[in-house]
Amino acid sequence: MPNEMVICNPFATRRVLHRTPFLLLAALLIPTIVFAADFSGRVVGVLDGDTIEVLHHGQTERIRLNGIDCPEKGQAYGNNAKQATSALVFGKDVMLQTFGKDTYGRTLADVRLLDGIHVNHTLVKDGWCWWYRKYAPRNRELERLEKEAREAKKGLWVAPTQVPPWEWRKRTR
């Protein structure tokens, strides 16, 4: 009886299949809603819609919001995106799940407010940025949020045409 265990109590004795392997498998397959923060800190600067500065161990750390790309300064809706990000995070404590550094040395992160609001998702949902397919190609949540914002003509999607920031940067270099 290697995969059985006996449960004894004053009322009954019975054999029950040992469920540990099944429980472990279920725990691995069920998506978790727990956000494992690598670090937290106060937002002390908003450089643009997708780049913030967070106070970490007494130093400011530049954070690039993972999986999204907001319009650049000087680009249509660039100031709106920065204002939206500022309204969400400036002066607030945030939790960050990090994914390494980008080519400019910024920490890539998913950012959440302490009440659980996912900042990256909120900016896409409200129509202030694009899902950055190049760097988050399998992120179906960002894909869905962008599609819904486009269809609802939220934020920058109200304009008849939009130029993605990666194309705008190529044109202006």
C-alpha positions as CSV (number, residue, x, y, z in Angstrom):
1,M,0.0,0.0,0.0
2,P,2.6,2.6,-1.0
3,N,0.2,5.3,-2.1
4,E,-2.3,4.9,0.8
5,M,-2.4,6.2,4.3
6,V,-4.6,5.1,7.1
7,I,-6.6,7.8,9.0
8,C,-7.6,6.8,12.5
9,N,-10.1,8.7,14.6
10,P,-12.4,7.6,17.4
11,F,-15.4,7.3,15.0
12,A,-14.0,5.5,12.0
13,T,-10.9,4.0,10.5
14,R,-10.7,4.0,6.7
15,R,-8.1,4.0,3.9
16,V,-7.7,7.2,1.9
17,L,-5.6,7.6,-1.2
18,H,-2.6,9.7,-0.4
19,R,-3.3,13.0,-2.2
20,T,0.1,14.8,-1.8
21,P,1.2,14.3,-5.5
22,F,-2.1,15.6,-6.7
23,L,-2.1,18.6,-4.4
24,L,1.4,19.5,-5.5
25,L,0.5,19.2,-9.1
26,A,-2.6,21.4,-8.6
27,A,-0.6,24.0,-6.7
28,L,1.8,24.2,-9.7
29,L,-1.0,24.5,-12.3
30,I,-3.3,26.9,-10.6
31,P,-2.2,30.5,-11.2
32,T,-1.3,32.3,-8.0
33,I,-2.8,35.7,-7.2
34,V,-0.1,36.4,-4.7
35,F,2.3,39.1,-5.9
36,A,5.9,38.3,-4.8
37,A,7.5,41.7,-4.4
38,D,11.2,41.9,-4.9
39,F,11.3,45.2,-3.1
40,S,9.1,48.2,-2.3
41,G,9.6,51.9,-1.9
42,R,8.1,55.3,-2.4
43,V,7.8,56.8,-5.9
44,V,9.8,60.0,-5.9
45,G,9.9,60.8,-9.6
46,V,7.9,60.2,-12.8
47,L,10.2,60.7,-15.9
48,D,7.6,59.7,-18.5
49,G,4.6,57.4,-18.8
50,D,6.6,54.2,-18.4
51,T,9.6,55.2,-16.3
52,I,9.5,56.1,-12.6
53,E,12.0,56.6,-9.8
54,V,11.6,54.7,-6.6
55,L,13.4,55.3,-3.3
56,H,15.2,52.0,-2.4
57,H,17.7,51.7,0.4
58,G,18.1,55.5,0.5
59,Q,18.9,55.7,-3.2
60,T,16.6,56.4,-6.2
61,E,16.3,53.5,-8.5
62,R,15.1,54.1,-12.1
63,I,12.3,51.7,-13.0
64,R,11.1,50.9,-16.5
65,L,7.5,49.5,-16.3
66,N,7.7,46.0,-17.8
67,G,5.7,45.0,-20.9
68,I,4.4,48.4,-21.8
69,D,5.5,51.4,-24.0
70,C,4.0,54.8,-23.5
71,P,4.2,57.7,-25.9
72,E,7.5,59.6,-25.7
73,K,7.9,63.2,-24.6
74,G,7.2,65.3,-27.7
75,Q,5.0,62.6,-29.1
76,A,1.2,63.0,-29.2
77,Y,-0.2,61.8,-25.8
78,G,3.2,61.7,-24.2
79,N,2.3,64.3,-21.6
80,N,-1.0,62.6,-21.0
81,A,0.7,59.3,-20.3
82,K,3.1,61.0,-17.9
83,Q,0.3,62.7,-16.1
84,A,-1.7,59.4,-15.8
85,T,1.4,57.6,-14.4
86,S,2.0,60.5,-11.9
87,A,-1.7,60.5,-10.8
88,L,-1.4,56.7,-10.1
89,V,2.0,56.5,-8.3
90,F,3.7,59.8,-7.5
91,G,4.4,60.1,-3.7
92,K,3.0,56.6,-3.1
93,D,4.5,53.4,-1.8
94,V,4.7,50.7,-4.4
95,M,5.8,47.0,-4.6
96,L,8.0,45.9,-7.5
97,Q,8.4,42.5,-9.1
98,T,11.7,42.9,-11.0
99,F,12.9,41.2,-14.3
100,G,16.5,42.4,-14.5
101,K,17.8,45.5,-16.3
102,D,17.2,47.0,-19.7
103,T,19.9,48.3,-22.1
104,Y,19.8,51.7,-20.3
105,G,20.4,50.1,-16.9
106,R,16.9,50.7,-15.7
107,T,15.2,48.0,-13.5
108,L,12.4,46.3,-15.4
109,A,9.4,45.7,-13.1
110,D,5.8,45.1,-12.7
111,V,4.6,47.8,-10.3
112,R,1.7,47.5,-7.9
113,L,0.2,50.0,-5.4
114,L,-0.2,48.7,-1.8
115,D,-3.9,48.2,-2.5
116,G,-3.0,45.7,-5.2
117,I,-3.6,48.0,-8.3
118,H,-1.3,46.8,-11.1
119,V,0.1,50.0,-12.5
120,N,1.3,48.5,-15.8
121,H,-2.1,47.0,-16.5
122,T,-4.0,50.1,-15.5
123,L,-2.0,52.3,-17.9
124,V,-2.8,49.9,-20.8
125,K,-6.4,49.5,-19.7
126,D,-6.9,53.3,-19.5
127,G,-5.4,53.7,-23.0
128,W,-2.2,55.6,-22.2
129,C,0.2,53.1,-23.6
130,W,0.8,50.1,-25.8
131,W,1.4,46.5,-24.9
132,Y,5.1,46.2,-25.8
133,R,4.9,43.0,-27.9
134,K,8.6,42.9,-28.5
135,Y,9.5,42.5,-24.9
136,A,6.3,40.8,-23.5
137,P,5.1,38.7,-26.5
138,R,3.2,36.1,-24.4
139,N,1.5,38.5,-22.1
140,R,-2.1,37.8,-22.9
141,E,-3.4,40.1,-20.2
142,L,-1.7,43.1,-21.7
143,E,-2.9,42.1,-25.1
144,R,-6.5,41.8,-23.9
145,L,-6.3,45.2,-22.0
146,E,-5.0,47.0,-25.1
147,K,-7.6,45.5,-27.3
148,E,-10.4,46.6,-25.0
149,A,-9.0,50.1,-24.6
150,R,-8.7,50.4,-28.5
151,E,-12.3,49.2,-28.9
152,A,-13.6,51.6,-26.2
153,K,-11.5,54.5,-27.7
154,K,-9.9,55.2,-24.3
155,G,-6.9,57.5,-23.9
156,L,-4.8,57.8,-27.0
157,W,-7.1,55.4,-28.8
158,V,-9.6,58.3,-29.3
159,A,-7.3,59.7,-32.1
160,P,-8.0,58.4,-35.6
161,T,-4.3,57.4,-36.0
162,Q,-1.6,56.5,-33.5
163,V,2.1,56.0,-33.9
164,P,3.6,53.4,-31.6
165,P,6.5,54.8,-29.6
166,W,9.0,52.3,-31.1
167,E,8.1,53.6,-34.6
168,W,8.2,57.2,-33.4
169,R,11.7,56.8,-31.9
170,K,13.0,55.3,-35.2
171,R,11.6,58.3,-37.1
172,T,13.1,60.9,-34.8
173,R,16.6,59.5,-34.4
